[in-house]
Amino acid sequence: MIETIRTTGAYHEISFGQKQDPCPSLFRKAISTFQAAMSGRQEKDLDEANVGVTLHDHIPGMPSQRQPGSASTDSIWLKSDNSWLQEIDSSTLEPVGVTDQRSIHPQLTGTLSAAHMRTDPVTGDYFNYNLEFGRQAVYRVFKVSASSGKTSIIATIKNVRAAYIHSFILTKKYVILCIFSAYYAKGGAKILWTKNLVDAMDYDPNEKNKWLVIDRHNGKGVVGVFESDPFFAFHSANAWDEDSTTEKGKTDVTLDMSTYENLDILKRFWYENMKSTSPTALDYTGVHAGRARCSLRRYRLVGVGESSVPPSSRPKVAELVFAAPKADSAELPTFNGRYACKPSRYIYGVCDRGNSTFFDGLVKFDTRTQTAKHRIQQAQSPGEPIFVADPEGEDEDDGVLLSVMLDGTSGKSYLLVMDAKTFEEVGRAEMKTAVGFGFHGHFVRK
């Protein structure tokens, strides 16, 4: 694939944000492409697959394509916003195989899915959705059992717009999809014309977001419908459910998301808007920076019931608990995984205080006090922080954060290690070269 681009100067597959002109795009390097042509799903050669937004060291039910007698037995699975997955060797990082969601269930025929699958922290069961385009979009929400490896579809949802959903929400009881007002025009057919997802999206600032709460244990499908003012988001952080404090016998859900007022963030990451010497970069920095900066918001879905309801039923209101200042908000949010699906306090991420054309620091946000700590250093561009819990820790913020930083003065990268409690540096590993920015990483304890 890289050799083809180098030789021809172009990449002709459907992508996330590549413009169909000679101007190179950040997304060509940082976001995976969508090789599954909308008019047909062909098998992909290992050398052609470009799947690499999120990484997972284990996905139950996925058939390994390792050849008998392989020296290594450990794999890492790469996932994107489509239904393809790529298996690579954990030691050499060489590709091992490429498959798609049809390999785990024949009804998962849609081309798109969430890059961020969700995993039950107790059972290890894996959840995601599959989106099929057509006259009527179809969402199929599914579970892969960690114990049996079998896949079951827990909800099939129609009569809802086809939206771009990079990640979704998981609690002990529910899978929750937020159907943003960022949706695919003409039912997804526009993608064939634009050849990328960004230009195929429309945003309606007057249409509210729809939240669908899906039962994940008893086969009841959608059990709650909510709505909120419109916004767009890539990432959610933690979420949990509790007995309702106001409606007896029902459930309240609390969740945190990094939200945007519109879709400007998508076009901010085009190459000409990232390059600091470009005239258009000024549209996203300084006094104009707010148009593409996120705000960390907490929502509460109050009174989720036990009975099935149609997605078109009259929605309740998703209550906004707080919206953090943009300067204190976390994108690429993470938290202590031991608190997944349980009440938690701290969220870590990269921050954007308007000082750069890219993220310009790291932030720790305390949701209880709604205050933040920052690490801001001139010409130091951060990568996604990864929380590694202290095996002997007792507090939620006992652990370290790992972030690959780019030193703009030397042109080289280093792995930064920070104390998650004090938010101070405790070490770093210098590199002799620059490491290209991706969006997501993964820590595997050996």
Buried (B, 14 or more C-beta within 10 A) or exposed (E): BEEBBEEEEEBEBBBBBBBBEEEBBBBBEBBBBBBBEBEEBEEBEBEBBBBBBBBBEBBBBBEEBBEEEEEEEEBBBBBBBBBBBBBBBBEEEEBBBBBBBBBBBEBBBBBBBBBBBBBBBEEEBBBBBBBBBEEEBBBBBBBBBBEEEEBEBBBBBEEBBBBBBBBBBBBBBBBBBBBBBBBBBEBBBBBBEBBBBBBBBBBEEEBBBBBBBBBBEEEBBBBBBBBBEBBBBBBBBBBBBBEBEEEEEBBBBBBBBBBBBBBBBBBBBBBBBBEEEBEBBBBBBEEEBBBBBBBBBBBBBBBBBEEBBEBEEEBBBBBEEEBBEBBBBBBBBBBBBBBBBBEBBBBBBBBBBBBBBBBBBBBBBBBEEBEBBBBBBEEBBBBBBBBBBBEEBEEBBBBBBBBBBBBBEEEBBBBBBBBBBEBEEEEEEEBEEBBEBBBBBEEEEE
